[in-house]
């Protein structure tokens, strides 16, 4: 066969093959993912019902923790039968019309009578700006701003609770970005059980946090809460508040030792700073506070209060077992001698199902110095100052089962 004939045959065969290939059907596209269920339970959200387009959502949840906590008081005796609840908080939450128009309402059933804990509506169309209105946790202290299932220990830190500005009713502006978070609130300065605001009372609270290496985890133990790796991140924050208040403890998050009692009407100005670091299995957080108090009883002179606390933890076995320690120091009044408060805690935690279901075993010890009796001219001085605990040493052991749906 000559070369021209070979070339013709080759061209004919190539044409036949090309035509056959062109007639083969294209591969089927991959199947589209199934639509999100209208009613289901998901990690991080709990039970939810939503519309087909996802613009309407109702979440039903519960935060609860049952605890056995024997307490030991060398001066007055021990309490071996201290069973109870750290908190019992049913809630409704979700969004309306659009995913960025959100709402949240929760009750505290641990106390009697029960009361409305948080109830707010917020619009957050962008990560860098949102507005919230209603009754909410004031933004002072990112430790207090977290949910109870998002903190390392069974309850909040004593120093953080001592200086916290509590929940309040008003409006808040905020933004949360990878490198900068800010919060500012203007509220009524009244307790949660007051139906009508107290004339003249108010609170202004602000906090700003800088994250030089990028956003941090949303909980104090991100290695437990997510399967994602935890890169090295740290954040520094400044916070402050100013207001006229009459604190009574209603609505405060449970903490290790401090129980706030009625302290009287006062003007308060506070400044503080914090440091948060997260890397792999490790976490560290600390806060420092300084507060100026001017009692409005006309008798007690103004005074300053100072406090510092720090905690560290390591998740040493898989994402299940965690070991933590915490330290507290408070100077309730710079004008009082022999009034310092010191406390320390150690904990072993078993995160059975991430932060949703956990078992915690904690030992804590605290000592409050005795400043002696109040002077005759100022019989309410110690009540106005507010020692964190009665003078003496207190120890406790906590065994807590926590559920957050």
C-alpha positions as CSV (number, residue, x, y, z in Angstrom):
1,X,0.0,0.0,0.0
2,X,1.3,3.4,-0.9
3,X,1.8,6.3,1.5
4,X,-1.1,8.4,0.2
5,X,-3.5,5.4,0.6
6,X,-2.3,4.9,4.2
7,X,-2.9,8.6,5.0
8,X,-6.4,8.4,3.6
9,X,-7.3,5.3,5.6
10,X,-5.8,6.9,8.8
11,X,-7.9,10.0,8.3
12,X,-11.1,8.0,7.7
13,X,-10.5,6.0,10.9
14,X,-9.8,9.1,12.9
15,X,-13.0,10.7,11.7
16,X,-15.1,7.6,12.6
17,X,-13.6,7.5,16.1
18,X,-14.1,11.2,16.7
19,X,-17.7,11.0,15.6
20,X,-18.3,8.0,17.9
21,X,-16.8,9.9,20.8
22,X,-18.9,13.0,20.0
23,X,-22.1,10.9,20.2
24,X,-21.3,9.5,23.7
25,X,-23.5,11.0,26.4
26,X,-21.8,13.5,28.7
27,X,-21.2,12.2,32.3
28,X,-24.1,12.9,34.6
29,X,-23.5,15.8,37.0
30,X,-23.0,14.9,40.6
31,X,-26.2,14.8,42.6
32,X,-27.1,18.0,44.5
33,X,-26.9,17.8,48.3
34,X,-30.2,17.0,49.9
35,X,-32.1,20.0,51.4
36,X,-31.6,20.7,55.1
37,X,-34.2,19.0,57.2
38,X,-37.1,21.2,58.3
39,X,-37.0,19.7,61.8
40,X,-33.8,18.1,63.3
41,X,-31.1,18.2,65.9
42,X,-27.6,19.5,65.0
43,X,-24.4,20.0,66.9
44,X,-24.0,23.5,68.1
45,X,-27.7,24.4,67.6
46,X,-29.7,21.7,69.4
47,X,-33.3,21.1,68.3
48,X,-34.6,23.3,65.5
49,X,-37.5,23.9,63.1
50,X,-37.0,26.0,60.0
51,X,-38.8,27.1,56.8
52,X,-37.8,25.6,53.5
53,X,-35.8,28.6,52.4
54,X,-34.0,28.8,55.8
55,X,-35.2,32.4,56.5
56,X,-37.3,31.4,59.5
57,X,-35.9,29.3,62.3
58,X,-37.0,28.3,65.8
59,X,-34.5,26.6,68.2
60,X,-35.6,24.9,71.5
61,X,-32.8,24.4,73.9
62,X,-31.8,23.7,77.5
63,X,-28.7,24.6,79.6
64,X,-28.7,22.6,82.9
65,X,-26.1,21.3,85.3
66,X,-26.8,19.1,88.4
67,X,-24.1,19.3,91.1
68,X,-23.0,17.6,94.3
69,X,-20.8,20.1,96.1
70,X,-19.8,19.3,99.8
71,X,-18.4,22.4,101.5
72,X,-15.9,22.5,104.4
73,X,-15.7,25.3,106.9
74,X,-13.1,24.7,109.6
75,X,-14.7,27.3,111.9
76,X,-18.4,26.4,111.6
77,X,-18.5,22.8,110.3
78,X,-19.1,20.9,107.1
79,X,-22.0,20.5,104.7
80,X,-22.0,17.0,103.2
81,X,-25.5,17.1,101.7
82,X,-25.2,20.0,99.3
83,X,-27.0,18.7,96.2
84,X,-28.5,21.2,93.7
85,X,-28.4,22.8,90.3
86,X,-25.7,25.2,89.1
87,X,-28.3,26.5,86.5
88,X,-31.4,25.4,84.7
89,X,-32.1,27.6,81.7
90,X,-34.7,26.6,79.0
91,X,-34.6,28.9,75.9
92,X,-36.2,29.7,72.6
93,X,-34.0,31.3,69.9
94,X,-33.6,31.5,66.1
95,X,-34.0,34.1,63.4
96,X,-36.9,35.9,61.5
97,X,-37.2,37.0,57.9
98,X,-33.4,36.7,57.3
99,X,-30.6,34.7,59.1
100,X,-29.1,37.9,60.4
101,X,-32.2,39.0,62.3
102,X,-32.0,36.9,65.4
103,X,-33.7,36.5,68.7
104,X,-33.1,34.8,72.1
105,X,-35.3,34.3,75.2
106,X,-34.3,32.3,78.3
107,X,-35.5,31.7,81.8
108,X,-33.6,30.9,85.0
109,X,-35.5,28.1,86.9
110,X,-32.8,27.4,89.5
111,X,-34.1,30.2,91.7
112,X,-37.5,30.7,93.2
113,X,-39.4,32.6,91.9
114,X,-38.1,32.0,88.4
115,X,-37.3,35.1,86.3
116,X,-36.5,36.2,82.8
117,X,-32.8,35.8,82.3
118,X,-32.1,37.0,78.7
119,X,-34.5,38.2,76.1
120,X,-33.3,40.2,73.1
121,X,-33.6,40.8,69.3
122,X,-30.5,41.7,67.3
123,X,-29.8,42.7,63.7
124,X,-26.3,41.7,62.4
125,X,-26.2,42.1,58.6
126,X,-22.4,42.3,58.6
127,X,-19.8,40.7,60.9
128,X,-18.3,44.2,61.6
129,X,-21.6,45.7,62.8
130,X,-24.7,44.6,64.8
131,X,-27.2,46.1,67.1
132,X,-29.0,44.3,70.0
133,X,-31.9,45.5,72.1
134,X,-33.6,44.0,75.1
135,X,-32.3,42.3,78.3
136,X,-28.8,40.8,77.9
137,X,-25.5,40.1,79.4
138,X,-23.5,43.3,79.5
139,X,-20.3,42.9,77.5
140,X,-17.8,43.5,80.3
141,X,-15.6,40.4,80.5
142,X,-15.5,38.0,77.6
143,X,-15.4,35.2,80.2
144,X,-18.9,36.2,81.5
145,X,-20.1,36.8,77.9
146,X,-19.8,33.0,77.0
147,X,-22.4,30.4,77.6
148,X,-22.1,28.1,80.6
149,X,-21.1,25.1,78.3
150,X,-18.3,27.2,76.7
151,X,-16.2,27.8,79.9
152,X,-13.6,25.4,81.3
153,X,-14.8,25.2,84.9
154,X,-18.2,24.3,86.3
155,X,-19.0,28.0,87.0
156,X,-17.6,31.5,86.4
157,X,-14.5,32.8,88.1
158,X,-15.0,34.6,91.5
159,X,-13.0,37.8,90.5
160,X,-14.8,38.1,87.2
161,X,-18.1,37.8,89.0
162,X,-17.1,40.3,91.7
163,X,-16.4,43.0,89.1
164,X,-19.1,42.1,86.5
165,X,-21.8,44.6,85.5
166,X,-24.5,41.9,85.4
167,X,-27.3,41.6,82.9
168,X,-29.3,44.7,82.2
169,X,-31.9,46.2,79.8
170,X,-31.0,48.5,77.0
171,X,-29.2,48.6,73.7
172,X,-25.8,47.3,72.5
173,X,-23.7,47.9,69.4
174,X,-21.1,45.3,68.5
175,X,-18.8,43.9,65.8
176,X,-16.9,40.6,65.6
177,X,-14.2,40.3,62.9
178,X,-11.1,38.1,62.6
179,X,-8.8,40.8,64.0
180,X,-10.9,43.1,66.0
181,X,-14.0,42.7,68.3
182,X,-15.9,45.6,69.9
183,X,-18.9,45.9,72.2
184,X,-20.6,49.0,73.6
185,X,-23.9,49.0,75.6
186,X,-26.1,51.6,77.2
187,X,-28.5,50.2,79.8
188,X,-30.9,51.1,82.6
189,X,-28.7,50.1,85.6
190,X,-31.4,48.1,87.3
191,X,-31.8,44.5,88.5
192,X,-33.6,41.9,86.5
193,X,-36.6,41.6,88.9
194,X,-37.4,45.3,88.7
195,X,-40.3,45.9,86.4
196,X,-39.7,49.7,86.3
197,X,-36.2,51.2,85.9
198,X,-34.8,53.2,88.8
199,X,-34.8,57.0,88.0
200,X,-31.2,58.2,87.6
201,X,-29.6,54.8,87.3
202,X,-27.7,53.8,84.2
203,X,-24.7,51.8,82.9
204,X,-22.3,52.4,80.1
205,X,-20.1,49.4,79.3
206,X,-17.5,48.8,76.6
207,X,-14.9,46.3,75.5
208,X,-12.5,46.0,72.6
209,X,-10.3,43.0,71.8
210,X,-7.4,42.9,69.3
211,X,-6.5,39.5,67.7
212,X,-3.1,40.0,65.9
213,X,-2.9,36.5,64.5
214,X,-6.6,36.1,63.5
215,X,-9.8,35.0,65.1
216,X,-9.7,32.7,68.2
217,X,-12.0,29.8,69.1
218,X,-15.5,30.6,70.2
219,X,-15.1,28.8,73.5
220,X,-12.5,28.6,76.2
221,X,-11.6,25.0,75.1
222,X,-11.7,25.1,71.2
223,X,-9.8,21.8,70.9
224,X,-12.7,20.0,72.7
225,X,-15.5,21.9,70.9
226,X,-14.3,21.3,67.3
227,X,-12.5,18.7,65.2
228,X,-10.5,21.4,63.5
229,X,-6.9,22.1,64.5
230,X,-6.3,25.0,66.9
231,X,-3.4,27.2,65.6
232,X,-1.5,29.6,67.9
233,X,-3.7,32.6,68.5
234,X,-3.7,35.3,71.2
235,X,-5.9,38.3,72.0
236,X,-5.5,41.4,74.2
237,X,-8.5,43.4,75.4
238,X,-9.4,46.6,77.2
239,X,-12.8,47.1,78.9
240,X,-14.5,49.6,81.1
241,X,-17.8,50.7,82.6
242,X,-19.4,53.7,84.3
243,X,-22.7,54.0,86.0
244,X,-25.1,54.5,88.9
245,X,-26.3,51.1,90.2
246,X,-27.7,49.3,93.2
247,X,-26.3,45.7,92.7
248,X,-28.2,42.9,94.4
249,X,-26.9,39.7,92.6
250,X,-30.1,38.8,90.7
251,X,-29.1,37.6,87.2
252,X,-25.5,37.0,88.0
253,X,-23.9,33.9,86.6
254,X,-23.0,31.3,89.3
255,X,-19.4,31.4,90.4
256,X,-17.2,29.4,92.7
257,X,-17.4,31.4,95.9
258,X,-18.8,34.9,95.6
259,X,-22.5,35.6,96.4
260,X,-23.5,39.2,95.9
261,X,-25.8,40.8,98.5
262,X,-27.4,44.2,98.5
263,X,-24.6,46.7,98.7
264,X,-26.4,50.0,98.4
265,X,-26.7,52.7,95.8
266,X,-23.4,53.7,94.3
267,X,-21.6,55.4,91.4
268,X,-19.0,53.1,89.9
269,X,-16.2,53.5,87.4
270,X,-14.2,50.5,86.2
271,X,-11.2,49.8,84.0
272,X,-9.8,46.4,83.1
273,X,-7.6,44.4,80.7
274,X,-7.4,40.8,79.6
275,X,-5.1,38.3,77.8
276,X,-6.4,35.2,76.0
277,X,-4.1,32.6,74.3
278,X,-5.0,29.4,72.6
279,X,-2.8,26.8,70.9
280,X,-3.4,23.1,70.1
281,X,-4.5,21.5,73.4
282,X,-3.6,24.4,75.6
283,X,-5.5,27.5,76.7
284,X,-4.8,30.5,79.0
285,X,-6.9,33.4,80.1
286,X,-6.4,36.2,82.7
287,X,-8.1,39.5,83.7
288,X,-7.2,42.5,85.8
289,X,-9.7,45.0,87.2
290,X,-9.6,48.3,89.0
291,X,-12.8,50.0,90.2
292,X,-13.6,53.3,91.9
293,X,-16.7,53.3,94.1
294,X,-18.6,56.3,95.5
295,X,-21.4,55.2,97.8
296,X,-24.4,57.4,97.8
297,X,-25.4,56.9,101.4
298,X,-23.6,60.2,102.4
299,X,-21.5,58.5,105.0
300,X,-19.1,56.0,103.5
301,X,-16.1,57.6,101.8
302,X,-15.1,56.6,98.2
303,X,-12.7,53.7,97.8
304,X,-10.9,51.6,95.2
305,X,-11.1,47.9,94.5
306,X,-8.6,45.7,92.6
307,X,-8.7,42.1,91.4
308,X,-6.7,39.7,89.2
309,X,-7.4,36.1,88.1
310,X,-5.9,33.6,85.7
311,X,-6.6,30.1,84.5
312,X,-4.8,27.6,82.3
313,X,-5.8,24.2,81.0
314,X,-4.6,21.3,78.8
315,X,-6.7,18.6,77.0
316,X,-4.3,15.8,77.6
317,X,-6.2,12.8,76.2
318,X,-7.8,12.9,72.8
319,X,-10.5,15.6,72.9
320,X,-12.0,14.1,76.0
321,X,-10.0,14.6,79.2
322,X,-8.9,18.0,80.4
323,X,-6.9,19.3,83.4
324,X,-7.2,22.9,84.5
325,X,-6.1,25.3,87.3
326,X,-7.3,28.7,88.4
327,X,-6.1,31.5,90.8
328,X,-7.9,34.5,92.2
329,X,-6.9,37.6,94.2
330,X,-9.1,40.5,95.3
331,X,-8.4,43.7,97.3
332,X,-12.0,44.7,98.2
333,X,-11.0,48.2,99.5
334,X,-7.6,50.0,99.5
335,X,-8.7,51.8,102.6
336,X,-9.2,48.6,104.7
337,X,-6.3,46.7,106.1
338,X,-6.3,42.9,106.3
339,X,-9.1,42.4,103.8
340,X,-7.4,40.4,100.9
341,X,-9.2,37.4,99.3
342,X,-7.2,34.5,97.8
343,X,-8.5,31.3,96.1
344,X,-7.2,28.4,94.0
345,X,-8.9,25.6,92.0
346,X,-7.9,22.5,90.2
347,X,-10.2,20.4,88.0
348,X,-10.4,17.2,86.0
349,X,-13.0,17.3,83.2
350,X,-14.4,14.5,81.1
351,X,-16.1,15.9,77.9
352,X,-18.3,12.9,77.1
353,X,-19.8,14.6,74.0
354,X,-17.9,17.8,73.4
355,X,-19.3,20.8,75.3
356,X,-22.8,19.3,75.0
357,X,-22.4,16.7,77.8
358,X,-19.6,16.9,80.3
359,X,-18.6,15.6,83.8
360,X,-16.4,17.8,86.0
361,X,-14.6,17.1,89.2
362,X,-13.2,20.2,90.9
363,X,-11.4,21.1,94.2
364,X,-11.3,24.7,95.4
365,X,-10.0,26.5,98.4
366,X,-10.5,30.2,99.4
367,X,-9.3,32.4,102.3
368,X,-10.8,35.8,103.2
369,X,-8.8,37.9,105.7
370,X,-10.7,39.5,108.6
371,X,-10.6,43.3,108.6
372,X,-12.3,43.4,112.0
373,X,-15.6,45.1,113.0
374,X,-16.8,48.2,111.2
375,X,-16.2,51.4,113.0
376,X,-19.1,52.8,115.0
377,X,-19.3,55.9,112.8
378,X,-19.7,53.6,109.7
379,X,-21.7,50.6,110.8
380,X,-22.5,49.5,107.2
381,X,-18.9,49.8,105.9
382,X,-18.3,46.1,105.3
383,X,-21.7,45.7,103.7
384,X,-21.0,48.6,101.3
385,X,-17.5,47.3,100.5
386,X,-18.7,43.8,100.0
387,X,-16.2,41.1,101.1
388,X,-16.3,38.2,98.5
389,X,-16.9,35.6,101.3
390,X,-17.2,35.8,105.1
391,X,-13.8,35.9,106.8
392,X,-12.1,32.6,107.2
393,X,-11.2,29.6,105.0
394,X,-13.6,27.7,102.8
395,X,-13.0,24.5,100.8
396,X,-15.3,22.7,98.4
397,X,-15.4,19.7,96.1
398,X,-17.6,19.9,93.0
399,X,-19.0,17.0,91.0
400,X,-21.1,18.4,88.2
401,X,-22.9,16.9,85.2
402,X,-23.6,19.5,82.5
403,X,-26.0,19.3,79.6
404,X,-26.4,21.9,76.9
405,X,-28.8,21.3,74.1
